[in-house]
Amino acid sequence: MADPAAPEEAHVELRDLAKRAHMVQIAIALSTVCALLICLVIVTLFAGVALSRDLSRLIVAFFVVGLGAFIGALLVFLLEIRAAITALHLGPQGR
């Protein structure tokens, strides 16, 4: 006999999985932004030397924002790990 609560449990689990997928998407997006900003730091360093211009403020801005994105990505990733561990149903009955 089918459990009448099964569809509701499945709905709750799908909602939790969607939330976790969204967190992973945010973490990946922030990591990508970080990588692109660090690439811009390198390009700006070379451009500053090639053009004999002082671009240090722009370099610092790119670097600081890049590190902020990196920290954000790590925090969101840690939150997702916490959600994954919480979602594990450990115990004698599996829940």
Backbone hydrogen bonds, N-H to C=O, Kabsch-Sander energy under -0.5 kcal/mol:
donor,donor_aa,acceptor,acceptor_aa,energy
6,A,3,D,-1.5
9,E,5,A,-2.4
10,A,6,A,-2.7
11,H,7,P,-2.2
12,V,8,E,-2.3
13,E,9,E,-2.5
14,L,10,A,-2.5
15,R,11,H,-2.2
16,D,12,V,-2.2
17,L,13,E,-2.4
18,A,14,L,-2.3
19,K,15,R,-2.1
20,R,16,D,-2.3
21,A,17,L,-2.6
22,H,18,A,-2.0
23,M,19,K,-1.9
24,V,20,R,-2.3
25,Q,21,A,-2.3
26,I,22,H,-2.2
27,A,23,M,-2.5
28,I,24,V,-2.6
29,A,25,Q,-2.3
30,L,26,I,-2.7
31,S,27,A,-2.1
32,T,28,I,-2.3
33,V,29,A,-2.4
34,C,30,L,-2.3
35,A,31,S,-2.4
36,L,32,T,-2.5
37,L,33,V,-2.4
38,I,34,C,-2.3
39,C,35,A,-2.1
40,L,36,L,-2.1
41,V,37,L,-1.9
42,I,38,I,-1.9
43,V,39,C,-2.6
44,T,40,L,-2.7
45,L,41,V,-2.2
46,F,42,I,-2.2
47,A,43,V,-2.7
48,G,44,T,-2.6
49,V,45,L,-1.8
50,A,46,F,-2.9
51,L,47,A,-2.6
52,S,49,V,-0.7
53,R,48,G,-2.3
55,L,53,R,-1.0
59,I,55,L,-2.4
60,V,56,S,-2.7
61,A,57,R,-2.2
62,F,58,L,-2.6
63,F,59,I,-2.5
64,V,60,V,-2.9
65,V,61,A,-2.4
66,G,62,F,-2.3
67,L,63,F,-2.5
68,G,64,V,-2.1
69,A,65,V,-2.3
70,F,66,G,-2.1
71,I,67,L,-2.7
72,G,68,G,-2.5
73,A,69,A,-2.5
74,L,70,F,-2.3
75,L,71,I,-2.4
76,V,72,G,-2.5
77,F,73,A,-2.4
78,L,74,L,-2.4
79,L,75,L,-2.1
80,E,76,V,-2.1
81,I,77,F,-2.2
82,R,78,L,-2.3
83,A,79,L,-2.2
84,A,80,E,-2.5
85,I,81,I,-2.5
86,T,82,R,-2.4
87,A,83,A,-1.9
88,L,84,A,-0.8
88,L,85,I,-0.7
90,L,88,L,-1.0
94,G,91,G,-0.9
